[in-house]
Amino acid sequence: MAEPQLVDGSRWNFSQTFLNNFQSLRSDLQTRIQQANQSVSISQQALDGLNLQLAELSKSIVDATGSIPKFDQRNCENQLKEIEQSLEGLRKSSAPASKFAFKRKAREAVQSSSNVSTPSIKASAASTSSLTLSSYTMKLVTPDDLPDPETVAPELRSELSIHDLDSCILNLINAKQEISALHIRNVKNSILLLPTLDGSVILHDLINCIVVVKCHQFRMHSSRSTDVYLSIQSNPIIEHCHSIQFGPYPATFSPTIVQHNPDVSVQDFSHIKSTPSPNWTVLDEGARKSPEDWQSISALGATDVERILQKALPSV
């Protein structure tokens, strides 16, 4: 009789963790939709980002089916429908107004559109791009490499996308630019020193990396052989990952930081069972980087990247 109690307890813990994370993500998405509604204009790229966040939220409910009470699942699904309606309203309001004209007016319309100046087109294109750091190899990436936020649409200025890095050290610990959300994809053999965030960090496809971050939410997908030094008030989430190790946020970067969850409890959406997940472990104290290591990594010059990586990531 003890085993069913253990299973029920595990399912209850999962249910509470899932619901807390769902409500937090739902609230974040609703806030972003409300902010977009208040904007004078919204780019297609911003809409695509909202659609992606909605899809991830929907997928999380599907993945949790059978592991949360049916009543809670119905509530989540109903809340998701309300968000879908809000997003659909945003799509319609941001769509260009239909133009009705007789066929004999078509030539005039073509001539009118051909008179639009090239500089105006370029300005519109610039305003729809997002803050992005990408396509670097064997490079020290610093706040100096961040794009000018004035060149992107206002609703995208606090979100940063980082992708396609190989054998890099990215150091944004002291970035002054306000960043509330990070989307990271396709990074290998690299060290990521990320800024403190009030929002979320979502990572996809990391291989043989070190990640340092203090954030509100942490989600990692399809990654392996990566050490995460983390300060977070909620439980981090992983999915389709293996060989992930978690350790405390380095005091070197924030001596006064309060270490939340010293006994970190990671929610593995690929292992919804009562047994411990085989996909993550707590980083042994003896294997954690020392203050001297962090000082060496954060103070390096552009020519020291390969040397530091060879020391910090033995398999590089």
N, C-alpha and C positions, 0 to 999 in steps of 0.2 A: 504493500500500500504506500510505501515511502516514495517509490518512483513516480507515480502519478502526481503526488503533491509537489515533487521537484519540477515536473514538467509544467504543472499549472502555475507554479511560482515563476518559472522562467517565461511563460507566455504572458503573465501579468506584467512582468518587468518590461518585456518587449513592447507590449501594448502601450504602457505608459510612456516609454521612450519614443515610440512611433508617433503617438498622438501629440506629444509635446513638440516634436520636430515638425510634424505636419502643420500644426497651428502656427508655429513660428514662420515656416515657409509660406503658408497661406497669407498670413498677415503682411509679410514682406511683398508678396506679389500684388496684393490688393493696394498697398501703399504706392507701388510703382505704377499701377494702372491709374490710380487717382491723380498722381503727379503728372502722368502723361495727359490725362483729360484736362488738366489746368494749363498745359503748355499751349502756346500759340500754334505750333505745328509739331508733328511727330514723324520721325523718319521711318522708312520701311525696315531698316535694320533694328531700330528700337522695338518695333512691332514683332519682328522675328525673335528677338530676345525674350519678349513676354510670352510668345507662343511656346518657345522652348522650355521656359520655366513652368508653364502650365502643363506641358507634356510630361515633364519630370515629376511633377506633383501627381498627375494622374497615374503614371507608372508606379509610383510608390504605393498608391492604394491597391493597385492590382497585385503587386508583389506581396503585400501584407495580407491578402485575402486568406482567411482561415487561421490567421495568427492574432487577429484582434476581434473583439466582440462584434457581432453582426449589427447591433444597435449603433456602435461607434462608427462602423464602416459606412452605414447608411447616412449618418450625420456628415461624415467626410465627403461622401459622394454628393450630397445635397449642397454642401458648401462649395464644392468644386463646380457644380452647375451654375451657381450664382456668379462665380468668377468668370466662367465661360461666357455668360450673358453680358457681363461688364466688358469683357475683352471684345466681344462681338460688337457691342455698341461703340467701343473705341475705334474698331476697324472701320465701321460705317461712317463715323464722324470724320475720320482722317482721310477717307477715300475722296479723290477729286470729284467734283460735281459733274454730273452727266451733262453733256452739251448736245442740244437738239438743233439740227439745222437741215434745211432742204438740201438735196444733192447738189443743186446749182451753187451752193455756198462752199462746197468742198474745196474748190480751187483757192478761194479766199482764205479758208482756214489754213491750207498748206502754206500759202504765201505769208500769212501772219506768223506762223510758227517758225518759218525760215528766217524771219527778221530778228529772232531772239539772239542777243549777243552772246558770244562765246564766254566772256568773263562771268556772266550771270549763271551759265550752266556749270562752270567750274566752282563757283561759290556754293551752289546748291549741292554739288557732289561732295565738297569738303565738309559741309555741315551734316552729312549723313554718315560719315565714317566714325569709327569708334577708337578709343584709346587702345593702342596695340603695341606690344613688343614682340617681335617674331624674327625667325630665320637668322639666328646667330650661331656660330660655331667657334669654340675656343676663344671666348670673349668675356671680359669683365663688363657686366651690364649694371649701370648705376642710375640714379635719378636724373642725371644729365641726358640719358637716352630716352626719357619719357617724352611723348609728344606734347605739344602745346595744347592744353585743354580748350583754348579758344578756337581751335580749328575743328572741333567736333560739335555735334548737336548738344544743346544744354542738358538734355535728359540722359546723355551718355557720359558726361564728364567725370562722374565718380566711379565708373566701372572700368576695370583694366583687364584686357585679354593678353595672355602670355602664351605663345605656342611656338613649336618647332625650334627648340633649343637643344644643342648637342655640345657637351663638354664646356659648359659655361658656369660662371659664378655670377649670380644675379643678387645684387645687394641693394635692396630698397628699404632697409631698416630705418634710415633717417630721411626718407622721402617726405618733403613738406607738402606735396600735392595731396589733397584729400581724396582718399580711395575708400569706397564703402563695400565694394565687391570685387572679387578676383575670379577669373575663369582661366584655368591653366590646362594646356593640352599638349601632348606629344613632346615630352621633355625627357632626355636621357643623359646619364653620366654628368649630372650637374648639381650644384648647390644653390638653393633658393632661400635667401634671407628676405622674408616678406615683411611689409609694413604692418603695424597694428591696425586691425579693422574692427568696426562696430558691426559689420555685416558678415557675409558668408565667403568662404573659399571653396570652390568646386574644382577638383583636379581630375583629369582623365589621362590615361596612358603615360604614366611616369615609370621609368625603368632606371634602377641604380642611382637614386638621387638622395639628397638630404634636404628636408624642408623644415624651415623654422618660421613659426607664425603664431601670433596671438589674435584670436578672432571670436566671433559669436557662434558661428556654425562652420563645421568642417565636413566635407564630403569628398571621398576619393573613390574613383571608379577605374576598373581595368588597369591596375598598376601592380608593380612587383618590385621586390628588393629595394625598398625605400625606407629610410629612417625619418620619422616625423618628431620634431621637438615642438611641443604644443602647449599653449595655455588657452583653456576654453572652459566656459561655465556649463556647457551641455555635453552630451556624449557625442564624440566624433562618429561618423558613419563611413563604412567602407562597403564596397560591392564589387564582386568579380576581381578581387585582389588576393595576393598571397605574398608571404615573406615581408610583411610590413611591421616595423618596430616603432613603438611610441615611447618618447621620453619627455621629461619636463622642459619647459621653455628655459633657455640659458639665462642665468642671472647676469651674465656679461652684458646683455643687451637691455636689461631692465632690472637693476638691483632691487628695486622696491616692489616688484611685481608679486602679486599673491598667486601662488600656484594652486589653481583649481584642479580638483580631481587628481590628487597625488596617486591614488590607486585608480588609474584611468580605466574606464569601462567602455570599450569600443563596441558599437552596434554593427554587426556584420550581417547585411541583408542577404548574403549568399549562404548564411549558415544559421537558419532560424531553428535552432535545436537547443535542447537543455545542456548539451555538452559544450565545453569551451571551443571556440573557433580555432581551427588550425592555421588560419590565414594571418593572424597577427599575434604579437607578443609585446611585453614590456621590455624596453631596451635595458640590458644589464648595466648597472652602475659602472662597472669596469670598462664597458664598451662605449660609454658616452664620451662625447668630446669634452675636453678640459677647457677651463677659461683661457688658457694659453692658446689652445687650438682655435677658439672662436676669435680671439684677438688677431691671430695670424691670418685667418680667413677674411675678417672684415677690414683689415688694414693693408691688404695686399695691393700691389700695383698691377697694371694691365699686363705686364710681362711675366707675372708670377702665376697665372691661371693654371697652366699645365702642371707646374710643380705642386701647387696646393691640391689639385684634383688627384694627382697620383698618390699623394699622402692620405687624403681624406677618403678617397674612393679607390681602394686597392685594385678593383677589377677594371679600372679605366685603361 
